[in-house]
Amino acid sequence: MDLRPDPDLSRHLFIGEAAFALQVRASTLREWERIGYLQAIRQPRTGYRLFHREDVERLVMNAQTSTRREEGIRRLARILRERLFWRPRPRPRPG
């Protein structure tokens, strides 16, 4: 845990701001900090967690890339299903 003061708050996000950007709960960020997935510093006077803006932006970009990749995989799977299992529809019988 880093307790050094950093007067440039524009480079950091409070836990609520980071959670909003990542679309997760603040408790998730606390857990990620605990397991070392994301690093936070503490404001010396308040003890608030501050997350480096660049780290949060990197995670947002990774999440967006993963989402696009998953969407691409789903799209490819749908195309393959359509091509592999496509059967012409039976024509209605006259009558």
MODAFEN-V769383 format. One record per residue. N is the residue number from 1. RES is the residue in three letters. SS is DSSP state (helix for helix, strand for strand, loop for the rest). PHI is phi as a letter, one per 40 degrees, with the letter a starting at -180 (NA if undefined). OMEGA is omega in degrees with one decimal (* if undefined). Layout:
n=N res=RES ss=SS phi=PHI omega=OMEGA
n=N res=RES ss=SS phi=PHI omega=OMEGA
This chain:
n=1 res=MET ss=loop phi=NA omega=-178.0
n=2 res=ASP ss=strand phi=c omega=-178.6
n=3 res=LEU ss=loop phi=b omega=-179.8
n=4 res=ARG ss=loop phi=c omega=177.1
n=5 res=PRO ss=loop phi=c omega=177.0
n=6 res=ASP ss=loop phi=b omega=-176.7
n=7 res=PRO ss=loop phi=c omega=-177.4
n=8 res=ASP ss=loop phi=c omega=-178.3
n=9 res=LEU ss=helix phi=c omega=179.3
n=10 res=SER ss=helix phi=c omega=179.5
n=11 res=ARG ss=helix phi=c omega=-175.8
n=12 res=HIS ss=strand phi=b omega=176.2
n=13 res=LEU ss=strand phi=b omega=171.3
n=14 res=PHE ss=strand phi=c omega=-174.4
n=15 res=ILE ss=helix phi=d omega=178.9
n=16 res=GLY ss=helix phi=c omega=178.5
n=17 res=GLU ss=helix phi=c omega=179.8
n=18 res=ALA ss=helix phi=c omega=178.9
n=19 res=ALA ss=helix phi=c omega=178.6
n=20 res=PHE ss=helix phi=c omega=-179.0
n=21 res=ALA ss=helix phi=c omega=-177.7
n=22 res=LEU ss=helix phi=c omega=-179.1
n=23 res=GLN ss=loop phi=f omega=175.3
n=24 res=VAL ss=loop phi=b omega=177.0
n=25 res=ARG ss=loop phi=c omega=176.9
n=26 res=ALA ss=helix phi=d omega=178.8
n=27 res=SER ss=helix phi=c omega=176.2
n=28 res=THR ss=helix phi=c omega=178.1
n=29 res=LEU ss=helix phi=c omega=177.4
n=30 res=ARG ss=helix phi=c omega=177.9
n=31 res=GLU ss=helix phi=c omega=178.0
n=32 res=TRP ss=helix phi=c omega=176.9
n=33 res=GLU ss=helix phi=c omega=-177.9
n=34 res=ARG ss=helix phi=c omega=-177.7
n=35 res=ILE ss=helix phi=c omega=175.9
n=36 res=GLY ss=loop phi=g omega=-179.9
n=37 res=TYR ss=loop phi=c omega=-179.1
n=38 res=LEU ss=loop phi=a omega=-177.1
n=39 res=GLN ss=loop phi=b omega=177.9
n=40 res=ALA ss=strand phi=b omega=170.2
n=41 res=ILE ss=strand phi=b omega=179.5
n=42 res=ARG ss=strand phi=b omega=171.3
n=43 res=GLN ss=loop phi=c omega=-174.8
n=44 res=PRO ss=loop phi=c omega=-175.8
n=45 res=ARG ss=loop phi=c omega=-173.8
n=46 res=THR ss=loop phi=b omega=-176.3
n=47 res=GLY ss=loop phi=g omega=179.6
n=48 res=TYR ss=loop phi=c omega=174.1
n=49 res=ARG ss=strand phi=c omega=173.6
n=50 res=LEU ss=strand phi=b omega=179.9
n=51 res=PHE ss=strand phi=b omega=179.0
n=52 res=HIS ss=strand phi=c omega=-178.3
n=53 res=ARG ss=helix phi=d omega=-178.7
n=54 res=GLU ss=helix phi=c omega=178.5
n=55 res=ASP ss=helix phi=c omega=-180.0
n=56 res=VAL ss=helix phi=c omega=178.9
n=57 res=GLU ss=helix phi=c omega=178.4
n=58 res=ARG ss=helix phi=c omega=178.8
n=59 res=LEU ss=helix phi=c omega=177.0
n=60 res=VAL ss=helix phi=c omega=179.6
n=61 res=MET ss=helix phi=c omega=177.9
n=62 res=ASN ss=helix phi=c omega=179.6
n=63 res=ALA ss=helix phi=c omega=179.6
n=64 res=GLN ss=helix phi=c omega=178.5
n=65 res=THR ss=helix phi=c omega=178.6
n=66 res=SER ss=helix phi=c omega=179.4
n=67 res=THR ss=helix phi=c omega=178.4
n=68 res=ARG ss=helix phi=c omega=179.6
n=69 res=ARG ss=helix phi=c omega=179.0
n=70 res=GLU ss=helix phi=c omega=177.6
n=71 res=GLU ss=helix phi=c omega=178.4
n=72 res=GLY ss=helix phi=c omega=178.7
n=73 res=ILE ss=helix phi=c omega=178.2
n=74 res=ARG ss=helix phi=c omega=179.5
n=75 res=ARG ss=helix phi=c omega=179.1
n=76 res=LEU ss=helix phi=c omega=178.8
n=77 res=ALA ss=helix phi=c omega=178.9
n=78 res=ARG ss=helix phi=c omega=179.6
n=79 res=ILE ss=helix phi=c omega=179.7
n=80 res=LEU ss=helix phi=c omega=177.2
n=81 res=ARG ss=helix phi=d omega=-178.6
n=82 res=GLU ss=helix phi=c omega=-177.8
n=83 res=ARG ss=helix phi=c omega=-177.2
n=84 res=LEU ss=helix phi=c omega=-173.6
n=85 res=PHE ss=helix phi=b omega=-178.3
n=86 res=TRP ss=loop phi=c omega=174.7
n=87 res=ARG ss=loop phi=b omega=178.7
n=88 res=PRO ss=loop phi=c omega=178.5
n=89 res=ARG ss=loop phi=c omega=177.2
n=90 res=PRO ss=loop phi=c omega=178.7
n=91 res=ARG ss=loop phi=c omega=177.7
n=92 res=PRO ss=loop phi=c omega=179.0
n=93 res=ARG ss=loop phi=c omega=177.7
n=94 res=PRO ss=loop phi=c omega=172.2
n=95 res=GLY ss=loop phi=i omega=*
